[in-house]
Amino acid sequence: MKIALLDDVGVLTGYSTDKDAEGIAVPDDCELKPEEYRWTGIEFVPNRKARLHDPMAPIALGLIAVRDSKLIDLPRETLIFLKGYE
């Protein structure tokens, strides 16, 4: 086992093999990349902020907010596109 190290908001920052390290125990073959995942308290999920190097990420995050507001229905193609950002 190794320890997944987290920052103050739960973003994975790296791993430690020190048995006294504070974090989440994960299998040695865990391949989650630092900065790309965050801990929710139950599981690791993709870190949306890690995708900001992607030029489409800000647009996707805005569309996710519109979708989640339920003020309008987004086209099916847009919903499919957004699955890649969740």
WOPEGI-V506692 format. One record per pair of residues at least 6 apart in sequence whose C-alpha atoms are under 7 Angstrom apart, sorted by sequence separation. I is the first residue (numbers start at 0). J is the second residue. If there is no record, write none. Layout:
i={I & I}
j={J & J}
//
This chain:
i={5 & 6 & 37 & 38 & 50 & 51 & 66 & 4 & 5 & 36 & 37 & 66 & 3 & 4 & 36 & 37 & 4 & 36 & 37 & 3 & 4 & 35 & 36 & 3 & 4 & 35 & 2 & 3 & 1 & 2 & 1 & 2 & 35 & 1 & 34 & 4 & 5 & 2 & 4 & 63 & 3 & 4 & 2 & 3 & 13 & 2 & 3 & 12 & 2 & 3 & 11 & 12 & 59 & 1 & 2 & 11 & 0 & 1 & 10 & 0 & 1 & 11 & 59 & 0 & 1 & 10 & 11 & 0 & 10 & 9 & 10 & 9 & 9 & 45}
j={11 & 12 & 43 & 44 & 56 & 57 & 72 & 11 & 12 & 43 & 44 & 73 & 11 & 12 & 44 & 45 & 13 & 45 & 46 & 13 & 14 & 45 & 46 & 14 & 15 & 46 & 14 & 15 & 14 & 15 & 15 & 16 & 49 & 16 & 49 & 21 & 22 & 20 & 22 & 81 & 22 & 23 & 22 & 23 & 33 & 23 & 24 & 33 & 24 & 25 & 33 & 34 & 81 & 24 & 25 & 34 & 24 & 25 & 34 & 25 & 26 & 36 & 84 & 26 & 27 & 36 & 37 & 27 & 37 & 37 & 38 & 38 & 39 & 85}
//
